[in-house]
Amino acid sequence: MKLTLSIKVISLLLALSILFASCASTTIIQSEPSGAKLYLNGEHVGETPYTHIDTKIIGSTNTVRLTMEGYDDFIGSFSRDEEVDIGAVIGGIFFLFPFLWTMKYKPFHTYELQKK
Protein backbone atom coordinates (compact mmCIF):
# COMPACT_ATOMS: atom_id res chain seq x y z
CA MET A 1 0.00 0.00 0.00
CA LYS A 2 2.78 2.46 0.93
CA LEU A 3 4.71 1.57 -2.24
CA THR A 4 1.81 2.45 -4.55
CA LEU A 5 1.22 5.69 -2.65
CA SER A 6 4.91 6.59 -3.04
CA ILE A 7 4.78 5.85 -6.77
CA LYS A 8 1.69 8.04 -7.14
CA VAL A 9 3.32 10.91 -5.24
CA ILE A 10 6.54 10.63 -7.26
CA SER A 11 4.56 10.52 -10.51
CA LEU A 12 2.58 13.60 -9.52
CA LEU A 13 5.72 15.51 -8.54
CA LEU A 14 7.42 14.56 -11.80
CA ALA A 15 4.39 15.65 -13.84
CA LEU A 16 4.21 18.98 -11.97
CA SER A 17 7.92 19.66 -12.44
CA ILE A 18 7.63 18.98 -16.19
CA LEU A 19 4.54 21.17 -16.33
CA PHE A 20 6.11 24.20 -14.67
CA ALA A 21 9.48 23.84 -16.41
CA SER A 22 7.77 23.70 -19.79
CA CYS A 23 5.90 27.00 -19.54
CA ALA A 24 8.98 29.17 -20.17
CA SER A 25 10.73 29.44 -23.53
CA THR A 26 14.18 30.89 -24.18
CA THR A 27 15.89 32.27 -27.27
CA ILE A 28 19.14 34.14 -27.80
CA ILE A 29 18.83 37.17 -30.06
CA GLN A 30 22.04 37.92 -31.96
CA SER A 31 23.02 40.44 -34.60
CA GLU A 32 25.79 40.77 -37.15
CA PRO A 33 27.62 42.87 -36.05
CA SER A 34 26.92 42.30 -32.37
CA GLY A 35 26.32 45.12 -29.92
CA ALA A 36 23.18 46.50 -31.57
CA LYS A 37 20.57 48.16 -29.36
CA LEU A 38 17.63 45.78 -29.02
CA TYR A 39 14.00 46.77 -28.64
CA LEU A 40 11.42 44.04 -27.98
CA ASN A 41 7.78 45.03 -28.42
CA GLY A 42 8.82 48.69 -28.44
CA GLU A 43 10.80 48.51 -25.20
CA HIS A 44 14.60 48.84 -25.00
CA VAL A 45 15.87 45.65 -23.32
CA GLY A 46 19.62 45.78 -23.92
CA GLU A 47 22.17 44.96 -26.58
CA THR A 48 22.85 41.88 -28.67
CA PRO A 49 23.53 39.13 -27.88
CA TYR A 50 20.50 39.04 -25.57
CA THR A 51 18.80 36.10 -23.86
CA HIS A 52 15.01 36.40 -23.98
CA ILE A 53 12.83 34.28 -21.68
CA ASP A 54 9.06 34.44 -21.39
CA THR A 55 6.01 32.35 -20.55
CA LYS A 56 3.72 33.55 -23.34
CA ILE A 57 1.32 31.06 -24.93
CA ILE A 58 1.40 29.48 -28.41
CA GLY A 59 1.32 31.98 -31.26
CA SER A 60 2.49 34.96 -29.22
CA THR A 61 4.60 37.26 -31.39
CA ASN A 62 7.43 39.57 -30.34
CA THR A 63 8.51 42.49 -32.50
CA VAL A 64 12.23 43.10 -32.80
CA ARG A 65 13.96 46.37 -33.66
CA LEU A 66 17.75 46.57 -33.84
CA THR A 67 19.60 49.86 -34.16
CA MET A 68 23.28 50.59 -34.55
CA GLU A 69 25.11 53.68 -35.71
CA GLY A 70 26.17 53.38 -39.35
CA TYR A 71 23.58 50.64 -40.07
CA ASP A 72 19.97 50.66 -41.22
CA ASP A 73 17.45 49.83 -38.49
CA PHE A 74 16.25 46.25 -38.63
CA ILE A 75 12.62 45.46 -37.86
CA GLY A 76 11.33 41.89 -37.64
CA SER A 77 9.54 39.47 -35.36
CA PHE A 78 9.57 35.97 -33.92
CA SER A 79 6.72 33.87 -32.58
CA ARG A 80 6.24 31.14 -30.05
CA ASP A 81 5.34 28.53 -32.65
CA GLU A 82 8.74 27.60 -34.05
CA GLU A 83 9.49 24.27 -32.32
CA VAL A 84 7.59 21.64 -30.33
CA ASP A 85 8.23 21.58 -26.56
CA ILE A 86 8.13 17.88 -25.64
CA GLY A 87 8.00 18.62 -21.89
CA ALA A 88 4.79 20.64 -22.30
CA VAL A 89 3.26 17.90 -24.46
CA ILE A 90 4.00 15.34 -21.74
CA GLY A 91 2.63 17.72 -19.09
CA GLY A 92 -0.48 18.21 -21.22
CA ILE A 93 -1.22 14.49 -20.98
CA PHE A 94 -1.72 14.93 -17.22
CA PHE A 95 -3.22 18.45 -17.24
CA LEU A 96 -5.03 20.22 -20.08
CA PHE A 97 -3.62 23.76 -19.80
CA PRO A 98 0.08 22.96 -20.64
CA PHE A 99 -1.03 22.53 -24.25
CA LEU A 100 -1.00 26.35 -24.34
CA TRP A 101 2.82 26.10 -24.12
CA THR A 102 3.53 23.11 -26.40
CA MET A 103 5.45 25.27 -28.85
CA LYS A 104 8.61 27.23 -28.11
CA TYR A 105 11.10 29.58 -29.75
CA LYS A 106 14.08 28.44 -31.77
CA PRO A 107 17.20 28.50 -29.57
CA PHE A 108 18.79 31.32 -31.61
CA HIS A 109 17.60 34.22 -33.77
CA THR A 110 20.37 35.96 -35.73
CA TYR A 111 19.69 39.13 -37.69
CA GLU A 112 22.13 40.75 -40.12
CA LEU A 113 22.29 44.54 -40.14
CA GLN A 114 22.92 46.34 -43.45
CA LYS A 115 25.39 49.22 -43.67
CA LYS A 116 23.91 52.58 -44.65
Protein Blocks (a to p, Z undefined) as FASTA:
>chain_A
ZZmmmmmmmmmmmmmmmmmmmmpccdddddddehiacdeehiafbdcddddddfbdehia
cddddddehiacdddddddfkbccfklmmmmmmpmklmmmmpccdfbdcdddddZZ
